[in-house]
């Protein structure tokens, strides 16, 4: 345990020295929250929720996406590129120690983003969650697990930093633009919605929207299954095929 906390302290200092986690993981979601608060309609739709209300679950996922799918794999790939992982291989530190430390550090930024986005919605725009906050937070944690599993999967398998930049960027920008996080799912044509439904984050946002407006989630059981699959495959492959060099 002492070994892990020492590793966590060192890794935390290194990660938080960079600007990426601050800009993409925290500031960008908060800015998007302010923009959506001003431009989204607050008039209820036929489904009983306004575009403003259903935008909140989408925006809180931006920080999760940035830290999980970009932050975690890029850091691990950078360590592999500089030979740091190779040195860890001959120490008592295991891949699980390193992955878990990175997850905690990146998750701290995601939680700051969550608090910031929630503060903007509630304090500036009088947002009220219609569903249960307890269930919403549990669902949020489930989505976090799925997104971080994807990031861990990428970071564990890519051979070098260049490959990590490529695959992380593809995953990040694809889900940022086409999962409903920045461009509302509801305004897209049906054919585009079918494409969006192939992305894991889109299913996470669907779940959070259902919970946030107090609707039953039996209509999104397929989304739960897809996210569970992401967790099982992502973590399983990361543990089994982790590359030290």
C-alpha positions in Angstrom: 0.0 0.0 0.0 2.9 2.4 0.8 4.4 1.6 -2.6 1.1 2.5 -4.3 0.6 5.8 -2.5 4.1 6.8 -3.3 3.6 6.0 -6.9 0.3 7.9 -6.9 1.8 11.0 -5.4 4.6 11.1 -7.9 2.3 10.4 -10.9 -0.1 13.0 -9.7 2.5 15.7 -9.6 3.8 14.8 -13.1 0.3 14.8 -14.7 -1.0 17.9 -13.0 2.0 19.9 -14.2 0.7 19.6 -17.8 -2.0 21.9 -19.2 -3.8 19.3 -21.2 -5.7 17.9 -18.2 -6.8 21.4 -17.2 -7.8 22.6 -20.7 -9.5 19.5 -22.1 -10.5 17.7 -18.9 -11.9 20.7 -16.9 -12.2 24.1 -18.7 -13.6 22.9 -22.0 -16.6 21.0 -20.4 -17.3 24.0 -18.2 -17.2 26.4 -21.2 -19.6 24.1 -23.1 -21.9 24.1 -20.1 -22.1 27.9 -20.2 -22.7 27.9 -24.0 -25.4 25.3 -23.8 -27.1 27.1 -20.9 -27.4 30.2 -23.1 -28.4 28.6 -26.4 -30.5 25.5 -25.5 -34.3 25.9 -25.4 -35.9 25.4 -22.0 -39.3 24.6 -23.4 -40.4 21.1 -22.8 -40.6 18.8 -25.8 -43.1 16.1 -26.6 -41.0 13.7 -24.4 -41.5 16.0 -21.4 -37.9 17.3 -21.2 -36.3 20.4 -22.7 -33.2 20.4 -24.9 -31.5 22.3 -22.0 -32.3 19.5 -19.5 -31.1 16.7 -21.7 -27.9 18.6 -22.5 -26.6 18.4 -18.9 -25.9 14.6 -19.0 -24.1 15.0 -22.3 -21.9 17.8 -21.1 -20.8 16.0 -17.9 -19.5 13.2 -20.1 -17.0 15.5 -22.0 -14.6 15.5 -19.0 -14.9 11.8 -18.7 -14.1 11.3 -22.4 -11.1 13.7 -22.3 -9.5 12.2 -19.2 -10.3 8.6 -19.9 -9.9 8.2 -23.6 -7.1 10.8 -24.1 -5.4 11.3 -20.8 -4.8 7.7 -19.6 -3.6 6.2 -22.9 -1.3 9.1 -23.8 0.4 9.1 -20.4 1.0 5.3 -20.5 2.3 5.5 -24.1 4.6 8.3 -23.2 6.1 6.3 -20.4 6.5 3.3 -22.7 8.2 5.6 -25.4 10.7 7.0 -22.8 11.5 3.6 -21.4 9.9 4.3 -18.0 7.7 1.2 -18.2 10.7 -1.0 -19.0 12.3 0.2 -15.8 9.1 -0.5 -13.9 9.2 -4.1 -15.2 12.1 -4.9 -12.9 10.6 -3.3 -9.8 7.8 -4.4 -7.5 5.4 -2.1 -9.4 2.8 -4.1 -11.5 0.8 -3.0 -14.5 -2.2 -2.8 -12.2 -0.5 -0.4 -9.9 0.4 1.9 -12.7 -2.9 1.7 -14.5 -4.8 2.2 -11.2 -2.7 5.3 -10.3 -3.3 6.9 -13.7 -7.0 6.2 -13.5 -7.3 7.9 -10.0 -5.3 10.9 -11.2 -7.4 11.4 -14.4 -10.6 10.7 -12.5 -9.8 13.5 -10.1 -9.9 15.9 -13.1 -13.1 14.3 -14.4 -14.8 14.9 -11.0 -13.6 18.5 -10.9 -15.2 18.9 -14.3 -18.4 17.2 -13.1 -18.6 19.6 -10.2 -17.9 22.6 -12.4 -20.4 21.7 -15.0 -23.1 21.0 -12.4 -22.4 24.3 -10.7 -22.8 26.2 -14.0 -26.1 24.4 -14.8 -27.6 24.8 -11.3 -26.3 28.1 -10.1 -26.4 30.1 -13.4 -29.3 28.5 -15.2 -31.5 27.0 -12.4 -31.2 23.4 -13.7 -33.1 20.8 -11.7 -32.5 17.0 -12.0 -35.9 15.4 -12.3 -34.7 11.9 -11.5 -32.8 10.6 -8.5 -29.3 12.1 -7.8 -28.2 8.8 -6.3 -29.1 6.8 -9.3 -27.6 9.4 -11.6 -24.3 9.3 -9.8 -24.3 5.5 -10.0 -25.0 5.7 -13.7 -22.2 8.3 -14.1 -19.8 6.0 -12.3 -20.8 3.2 -14.7 -20.2 5.3 -17.7 -16.8 6.4 -16.3 -15.8 2.8 -15.9 -16.7 2.1 -19.5 -14.8 5.1 -21.0 -11.7 4.5 -18.8 -11.7 0.9 -19.9 -11.5 2.0 -23.5 -8.6 4.3 -22.6 -6.7 1.7 -20.6 -7.2 -0.8 -23.5 -5.6 1.7 -26.0 -2.8 2.7 -23.6 -1.9 -0.9 -22.8 -1.7 -2.2 -26.4 -0.3 0.6 -28.6 3.4 0.1 -29.4 4.5 3.7 -29.3 3.4 7.3 -28.6 2.6 8.0 -32.3 0.1 5.1 -32.4 -1.4 6.2 -29.1 -1.9 9.8 -30.4 -3.6 8.4 -33.5 -6.0 6.0 -31.8 -6.7 8.2 -28.9 -7.5 11.1 -31.1 -9.7 9.0 -33.4 -11.7 7.7 -30.4 -11.8 11.1 -28.6 -12.9 13.3 -31.5 -15.3 10.7 -33.0 -17.2 10.3 -29.7 -16.9 14.0 -28.9 -18.6 15.0 -32.2 -20.9 12.0 -32.9 -22.0 10.6 -29.5 -24.2 13.6 -28.6 -21.7 15.1 -26.2 -21.4 18.4 -28.1 -23.9 18.1 -31.0 -27.3 17.0 -29.6 -28.3 13.5 -30.6 -32.0 14.6 -30.9 -31.4 17.1 -33.7 -29.5 14.7 -36.0 -31.1 12.9 -38.9 -32.1 9.3 -38.4 -29.3 7.9 -40.5 -26.7 9.9 -38.5 -28.3 8.7 -35.3 -27.8 5.1 -36.4 -24.1 5.8 -36.8 -24.0 7.5 -33.4 -25.6 4.5 -31.8 -22.5 2.5 -32.7 -20.4 4.6 -30.3 -20.0 3.6 -26.6 -20.3 7.1 -25.3 -23.6 7.6 -27.1 -25.1 4.7 -25.0 -23.6 6.2 -21.8 -25.3 9.5 -22.6 -28.6 7.8 -23.4 -28.5 6.1 -20.0 -27.7 9.3 -18.2 -30.5 11.2 -20.0 -33.0 8.6 -19.0 -32.0 8.7 -15.4 -31.8 12.5 -15.3 -35.3 13.0 -16.5 -36.7 10.3 -14.2 -37.7 7.9 -17.0 -37.4 4.1 -16.5 -34.3 2.6 -18.1 -35.9 -0.6 -19.4 -35.7 0.8 -22.9 -32.0 1.2 -22.7 -31.0 -2.2 -21.5 -29.0 -2.7 -24.8 -26.9 0.4 -23.8 -26.1 -1.2 -20.5 -25.0 -4.4 -22.2 -22.8 -2.5 -24.6 -21.1 -0.6 -21.8 -20.6 -3.8 -19.8 -19.0 -5.3 -22.9 -16.6 -2.3 -23.1 -15.5 -2.8 -19.5 -15.0 -6.6 -19.8 -13.1 -6.5 -23.1 -11.1 -3.3 -22.3 -9.9 -4.3 -18.9 -9.5 -8.0 -19.8 -7.3 -7.3 -22.8 -5.4 -4.6 -21.0 -4.4 -7.0 -18.2 -3.7 -9.9 -20.5 -1.7 -8.0 -23.2 -0.1 -5.1 -21.4 3.1 -4.0 -23.2 6.0 -2.9 -21.1 8.1 -1.8 -24.2 
